[in-house]
């Protein structure tokens, strides 16, 4: 051990330049505190200016830590970096990385769905729309489960998610602490609820600790005291063990490198839960606590320890830097870094969302924070925020029966908005390109979602619901997603409201600029009986409707979950195979696996339902097949447990062929109409086409 210590001392003389000193004076933070006479009925008081400053400081510092760590991510596992410093990476602009981009999507989710009213069902929908690649470990496993129809918390459960212990949740939780300044209990429970989207067990506890710590640091003067205050909320034995190990090591040695070696031995080499895994939540958790404890309230020192200590050190540095910046405030961060940094966050891989100024992003987080604070009995006035802590209960409601309607189903008042027919939708949409243009309608019920089209030229709109105003955007930045550029989202949820009074509501949409503002339709939420007796409702979308197929384990390039045929999203083209299902069985060695049975795609209902129309969207067409061959396509209804052939009219006519050139390129819609019949399921069925014998389906709909 002594030899290793001498070696570390010698190597520490090798210096990578950083420049600029950092302050460890936390007295500048005192403006956030209030005297007791100011706090009657509240726990804390903070000025809006200070709240914004700390959120902005946290975002900037998180980006500095993230982008400084990226070039050396995973470089230092068995030993820390032997240099004294790693040069800080700051830039005029920053791009989406998993440390920050998931939180950016989370801010959008909460803005659209409500900071406390958002459900696990909403989160799954938003993930499917906006998070499709550039994810790993627990995030990737969770996203794949969502494609199969699972929703949180099952997507994070150890029963289904093989990477439930990974670092993911704890590197994308800081925003939840920023929303809840001085509300460490609320932040703890909020962090645990969100963590279950991608994690389970100890990874949930680590996330909750970090979220609570960010909340506590808004009003702290010392990181160690803040850590101890948060630890008092946790009865989890492993969390207490990890935190106390670091605190005890600080008493035993002044060398963070020696402490790091002890933590490496226990939580990496000999970790009983996930040994020798540098992405495990525990080893990266203790690296953050190490940096905060040994950093001694100094930003530069804290960030450098997190970077040099290694493991997933772009993530641990991002978290450590955000935490300390939250305590210190922006002006206490290193002057040279503040002078070099820019104010732009560019969205490169989260489709459907715009790029944003970091200052605007900080304001967005503060606005969401005001909602969380008010919801717990706090108060926000023109100058100050008054804060009360309180337990957080996540919303686990599920909207089982959703009806989508075009605006043509409503009595509209148009002032500048124009009706447009678009083949992409097969119904009318409404669009405006002038500031102050308006569109109004009335909707009944306790909630609804407004669906728009997001694109490169999209603008901002104000949505007024019974006099309460919401600002939202239809703009997006082009992103590279799943191998192609995404320049538009045809069905983009721009606002979802729930828990409204059950009455008629007046909705007015106002264009706020001269960009393009396109409103596609409205989702409303029905009771079961109303849902199954309504015209124009796609019964396939009911949460308890079950998609079925003849091939449950395909080996083609399409989605492996049959639920993709009832997700409400049409297949577009050969670059969109994740939105279609095909029945290719593959090869055994060089021999084509035999496919000597009929193929089908269908939906089974939870009860008998009367239907008279089925819409079948074919998926991809390939050299080896993808269609029903030689006029074999037919429709069957499930009646009293038996499949019965049903006569129908079909539009357009389906090709009576087995030659690819006689079919479209794929994605064509075929509509079956027939006399209204009661059944508890339906399927399209026939012989698979092409020399490889396979069929495909993009979407399957049915209507009363």
Beta strands, then each sheet from edge to edge (+ up, - down):
strand 1: 44-47
strand 2: 93-95
strand 3: 344-346
strand 4: 356-357
strand 5: 379-380
strand 6: 384-387
strand 7: 402-406
strand 8: 413-415
strand 9: 418-422
strand 10: 427-432
strand 11: 438-445
strand 12: 448-455
strand 13: 460-465
strand 14: 468-473
strand 15: 479-481
strand 16: 484-486
strand 17: 488-497
strand 18: 503-511
strand 19: 517-525
strand 20: 546-549
strand 21: 581-582
strand 22: 587-588
strand 23: 591-592
strand 24: 599-617
strand 25: 634-639
strand 26: 642-646
strand 27: 649-651
strand 28: 669-686
strand 29: 696-697
strand 30: 699-703
sheet 1: 1+ 6- 5+
sheet 2: 2+ 3+ 4-
sheet 3: 7+ 19- 10+ 9-
sheet 4: 7+ 19- 12+ 17-
sheet 5: 8+ 11- 18+ 13- 14+
sheet 6: 15+ 16-
sheet 7: 20+ 24- 28+ 25- 26+
sheet 8: 20+ 24- 30+
sheet 9: 20+ 24- 28+ 27-
sheet 10: 21+ 29-
sheet 11: 22+ 23-
end
